[in-house]
Amino acid sequence: MAFLDLVALRKRYGTIEVLKNINIELEEGGFLVLVGPSGCGKSTLLSTIAGLETITEGEIRLAGKVINDLHPSKRDIAMVFQSYALYPTMTVEENIGFGLEMRGVPKLERAKAVARVAETLQLTHVLKRKPSQLSGGQRQRVAMGRVLVRNPRLFLFDEPLSNLDAKLRVDMRIEIKRLHQETGRTVVYVTHDQIEAMTLATKIAVLKDGELQQVGTPNEIYNRPANLFVADFMGSPSMNLLQAAVVHRDGRKGLSISRRNGGGDLVLGIPPTITSTTLEEGRSLILGLRPEAITDRDSADRHARAVEFVDCAVEIVEPAGSDTFVVTHLADKEVVARMRSDADVRPGQTLSFAFNLDKAVVFDPESGQRLV
Amino acid sequence: MSAQASATHPRGLSRLLIYGSLGLFALFYLLPLFVMIVTSLKSLDEIHSGTMLSLPVAPTFDAWEKAWSSACSGLSCNGVKGYFVNSIRMVVPAVVISAMLGAFNGYVLTKWRFVGHRWIFGLMLFGCFIPFQVVLVPTARLLGSFGLANTTTGLVLVHVVYGIGFTTLFFRNFYVAFPDELVRAAMLDGAGFFQIFFRILLPSSLPIIVVTVIYQFTNIWNDFLFGSSFAAGEAAPMTVALNNLVNSSTGVKEYNVNMAAAIFAALPTLFVYLVAGRYFVRGLMAGAVKG
C-alpha cells in the first residue's frame, strides 16, 4: 500500500476547477516531484497535502489514514516555502527550534537537535543571528533546517530553490538529493524547473491546467512521454516534434517528412517503439525525437537497433561546450540535433545525420496521445 | 571656482530663509507653552503688574503646589491630584484593553478570515465615524442600568468600546501586509491560534503598538465630553476637573494656579510623545506604505 495516496482529488474555487481528478501514489521514502507550467495547480496540490487548502472532493491518505479534515498542525508534515517564511523576530536558533518547542520537546533536547542540524547545514556560526542578517543561501538553509530538525512523516518543498542564483541552485539541488539519500524520507517537491524534476525525483507528476498529464519515473517521463504536452515540456532543448505521414515504399512502411525547398521527402522507418498500433498508409502522425537521438555519424549509438543516416543541410551551429547543437530544417520546423563538441560542422554544409529511431516516439496529432 | 561660489551663495541664503521661517513658526507654536510656564511660576501680584510675556521676577512653585493639592473646584478644595489619579486609572486600562482587542481583531480579520469578515470590519470602521454626541443618552442609560454611572470603570468601558474601531483599523491594516506564509509555516510547525498570535505576529508589531498606544492615550486622556457626561463629581477625570477649577466663579481668578493645573493636565500626553514619538512617525509611515 502506498504511503501517500491522493485519490480522485478535486479542488474548486466557485465554478473554477483548479485540480481535476488527481490520482497519485507515492511509496515510503519516495521523492515525488510535481512539475508543470505556472498556474497548473502544482502549488495548490501541495497546499492541499499540507492542509493549508481544503479539497472539494476525493481523499488524501497518509500512511493508510485519511487526513482530509486534519488540521495542518496535526498532520505531522513539514514544509519549505518558496519565500522561506522565516520568523523575522526570532534568531536562526529559535527559528529552527520553533517546531520542536511547539511540540513540547524539552529545552535541552531541543538545543541538541538544533545544534546537530546546524552542523549538517553549516549554520553553526550564524545561530544567534536574525534572518534579516543572512544571505539568500543561508536563509534557504535555515528553511531547510527548520524542517529537518523535526522528524515528520512527510516533507513538502514549494519551489525552494527558485530564489537562488544559478550556481547556488545547483549546489542546493545536490544537497537536497544527498539529504534524501541519507535520511530516506518521503518528499513531495514542487518545481517548474524540469532539470530539478529529472535529477531529484524517483517519481514525476506532470500537471497542466489542473489535470494530471502523466505520472512515472524520470526515465518514463523523458523517454516515453504520454502525450505531446509532456514531450514538449520535459527536456532542454525540447523534443523535436515533426509532422509525418505513413507511406509505403520499397515494400516497407515508413514515415515521410517534408523538407525545405522540395528536394524530396525524407523517409524514415517505423520506430520500433510502435508495437501494437497498425499504421495505415496516408495517416498523419507526429514524430518525436530528442536532440540526442539525432547526432552525427560518429556518435551514433552502436547498440541501437534502428539507426538511419540521412543527409540534411546544416543551418545553424551552436557550440555549447559539452555538446554542439546543430539546427537543420524538417517539416517546416527547426530541428535541433545534439552532436559531439568537436564535431566539424559548418553552416551551409550538407551533413549525414544519424536518426536513432529506438528513441523515437510517435503521437496521434488529434488526441496528442503517444501511440504504442 | 567662481561658478561654484555663486552657486553656494543663493543656497546659503535659502537655507537661512528656511531655518529662519522654521524657527519663527516654532517660536509661535511654543509661545502658549511659554506663557503657561512663566505665568504658573509668578505670584498673583506679579501677574497683575507685569505683562504676559515677562519672565517671573521671583519664581515660585506655590501655584503648582496649590493646583495639585489645595485648589478649589466645585465644593471640594483638594486640588487636582485626585482627578489626575482618576484619569490615570481610566487611561491605562482603557488603552491596554482597547489595544489588545484591536490587535486580536486585526489578527482574526486578516489571518483567520471567516464568512462575513468584510462586513464585520466595515461595521467597525463605521463605528469610528459615529459622532460622540449621538450616543450620549443611550450610553448614559446603559451605564446607569449596569450600575456604572459616575464611575471610572464606566468610563473605561465607554472608551474601550469607542476605541475598538480605531485600534482594529490600525492593526488590521498592519497585519494585512504581514506575510500569510509565516502563519502557514507556524501552523505546520504545530503552533495553535494563540501561539501564532503571541509568538509570530505580536513580536513584529511594535511600530503599530506604539501608534495605537499614543493615539488612544492622547484621545482618552484629552476626552472631555464622555468624562463630563458620565463621571461628574469625585470620579471626574482630569480634563473635567480642570474645567471646573478654571470656571469656579468665586473670588479672584488665580491665573497662576489655573496655568499650573493645565500643565498637569498636559504633562502625560507630552511625556508619551517624547518617549514614543519617533516610533509614532515611523509606525505611521510603515502603515502608509504597506497597508
Interface residues (C-beta under 8 A of the other chain):
Chain A: A50 G51 L52 H71 P72 S73 R75 I77 A78 M79 F81 Q82 S83 A85 Y87 P88 T89 M90 F98 G99 M102 R103 R146
Chain B: P179 E181 L182 R184 A185 A186 M187 L188 D189 G190 A191 G192 Q195 R199 I200 P203 S204
